[in-house]
Amino acid sequence: MDSQHALLKSTGAEKSLNWVPLLDQPLHVVRKLRLVCVSAGFCGLILAHKIKYDLKMDDFIQLQIYEKNPDVGGAWYENRYPGAARDVPARESLYYFVMAARLTAHRQIPVFPFEPNPNWTSFYACGPEIWRYMKDTSVNGKWKLSINQLGNVIEDECDIFVNASGFLNKWSWPNISRLHDFKGKLLHTTNW
């Protein structure tokens, strides 16, 4: 008896090797697609807003967002080094790179188009101010987010997976020969 047949027999499904289980529900029952997104940074939060408000797909998609940090913000939550700030004006938006088809200009600083902030404290917004903006925007009730930070691996199933974790928090040392022979303290700006 091969292992597949043994498994079928042990589960009581030994009817045939071609046996297919049937769903225990009526035909044509509409179900929500389960969409799992990794990261509650700008991309994950924009995805949630698009599904709920722009596309109005709340009735069709069940969105689950997992975030490794205890709060929203992605790189802007993590960047805690002194003087962390953007190098482009604060009234511009990274969001527009994602939605470039709608725009005539590419902009580069994080601002949600559905929650503009004309009151940045400086021309080049600092990291804590950008994170506070994201936090305040996510708290005002525009999104339904489920972020699990339980310290263990969570098993989940989904119909759609979106990895919005970005690249700013996956740092690595440069490939420099004898780098780790250096006797001083090695520092990396992304791992302050």
Secondary structure, DSSP 8 states (H G I E B T S, - for coil): --HHHHHHHHTT-TT-TT-----SS-TT----EEEEEE--SHHHHHHHHIIIIIS--TTTEEEEEE-SSSSS-THHHH--STT-B-SS-TTS-THHHHTGGG-SS---S---TTS--TT-SSSS-BHHHHHHHHHHHHHTTS--------SS------SEEEE---STT-------TTGGG-SS----GGG-
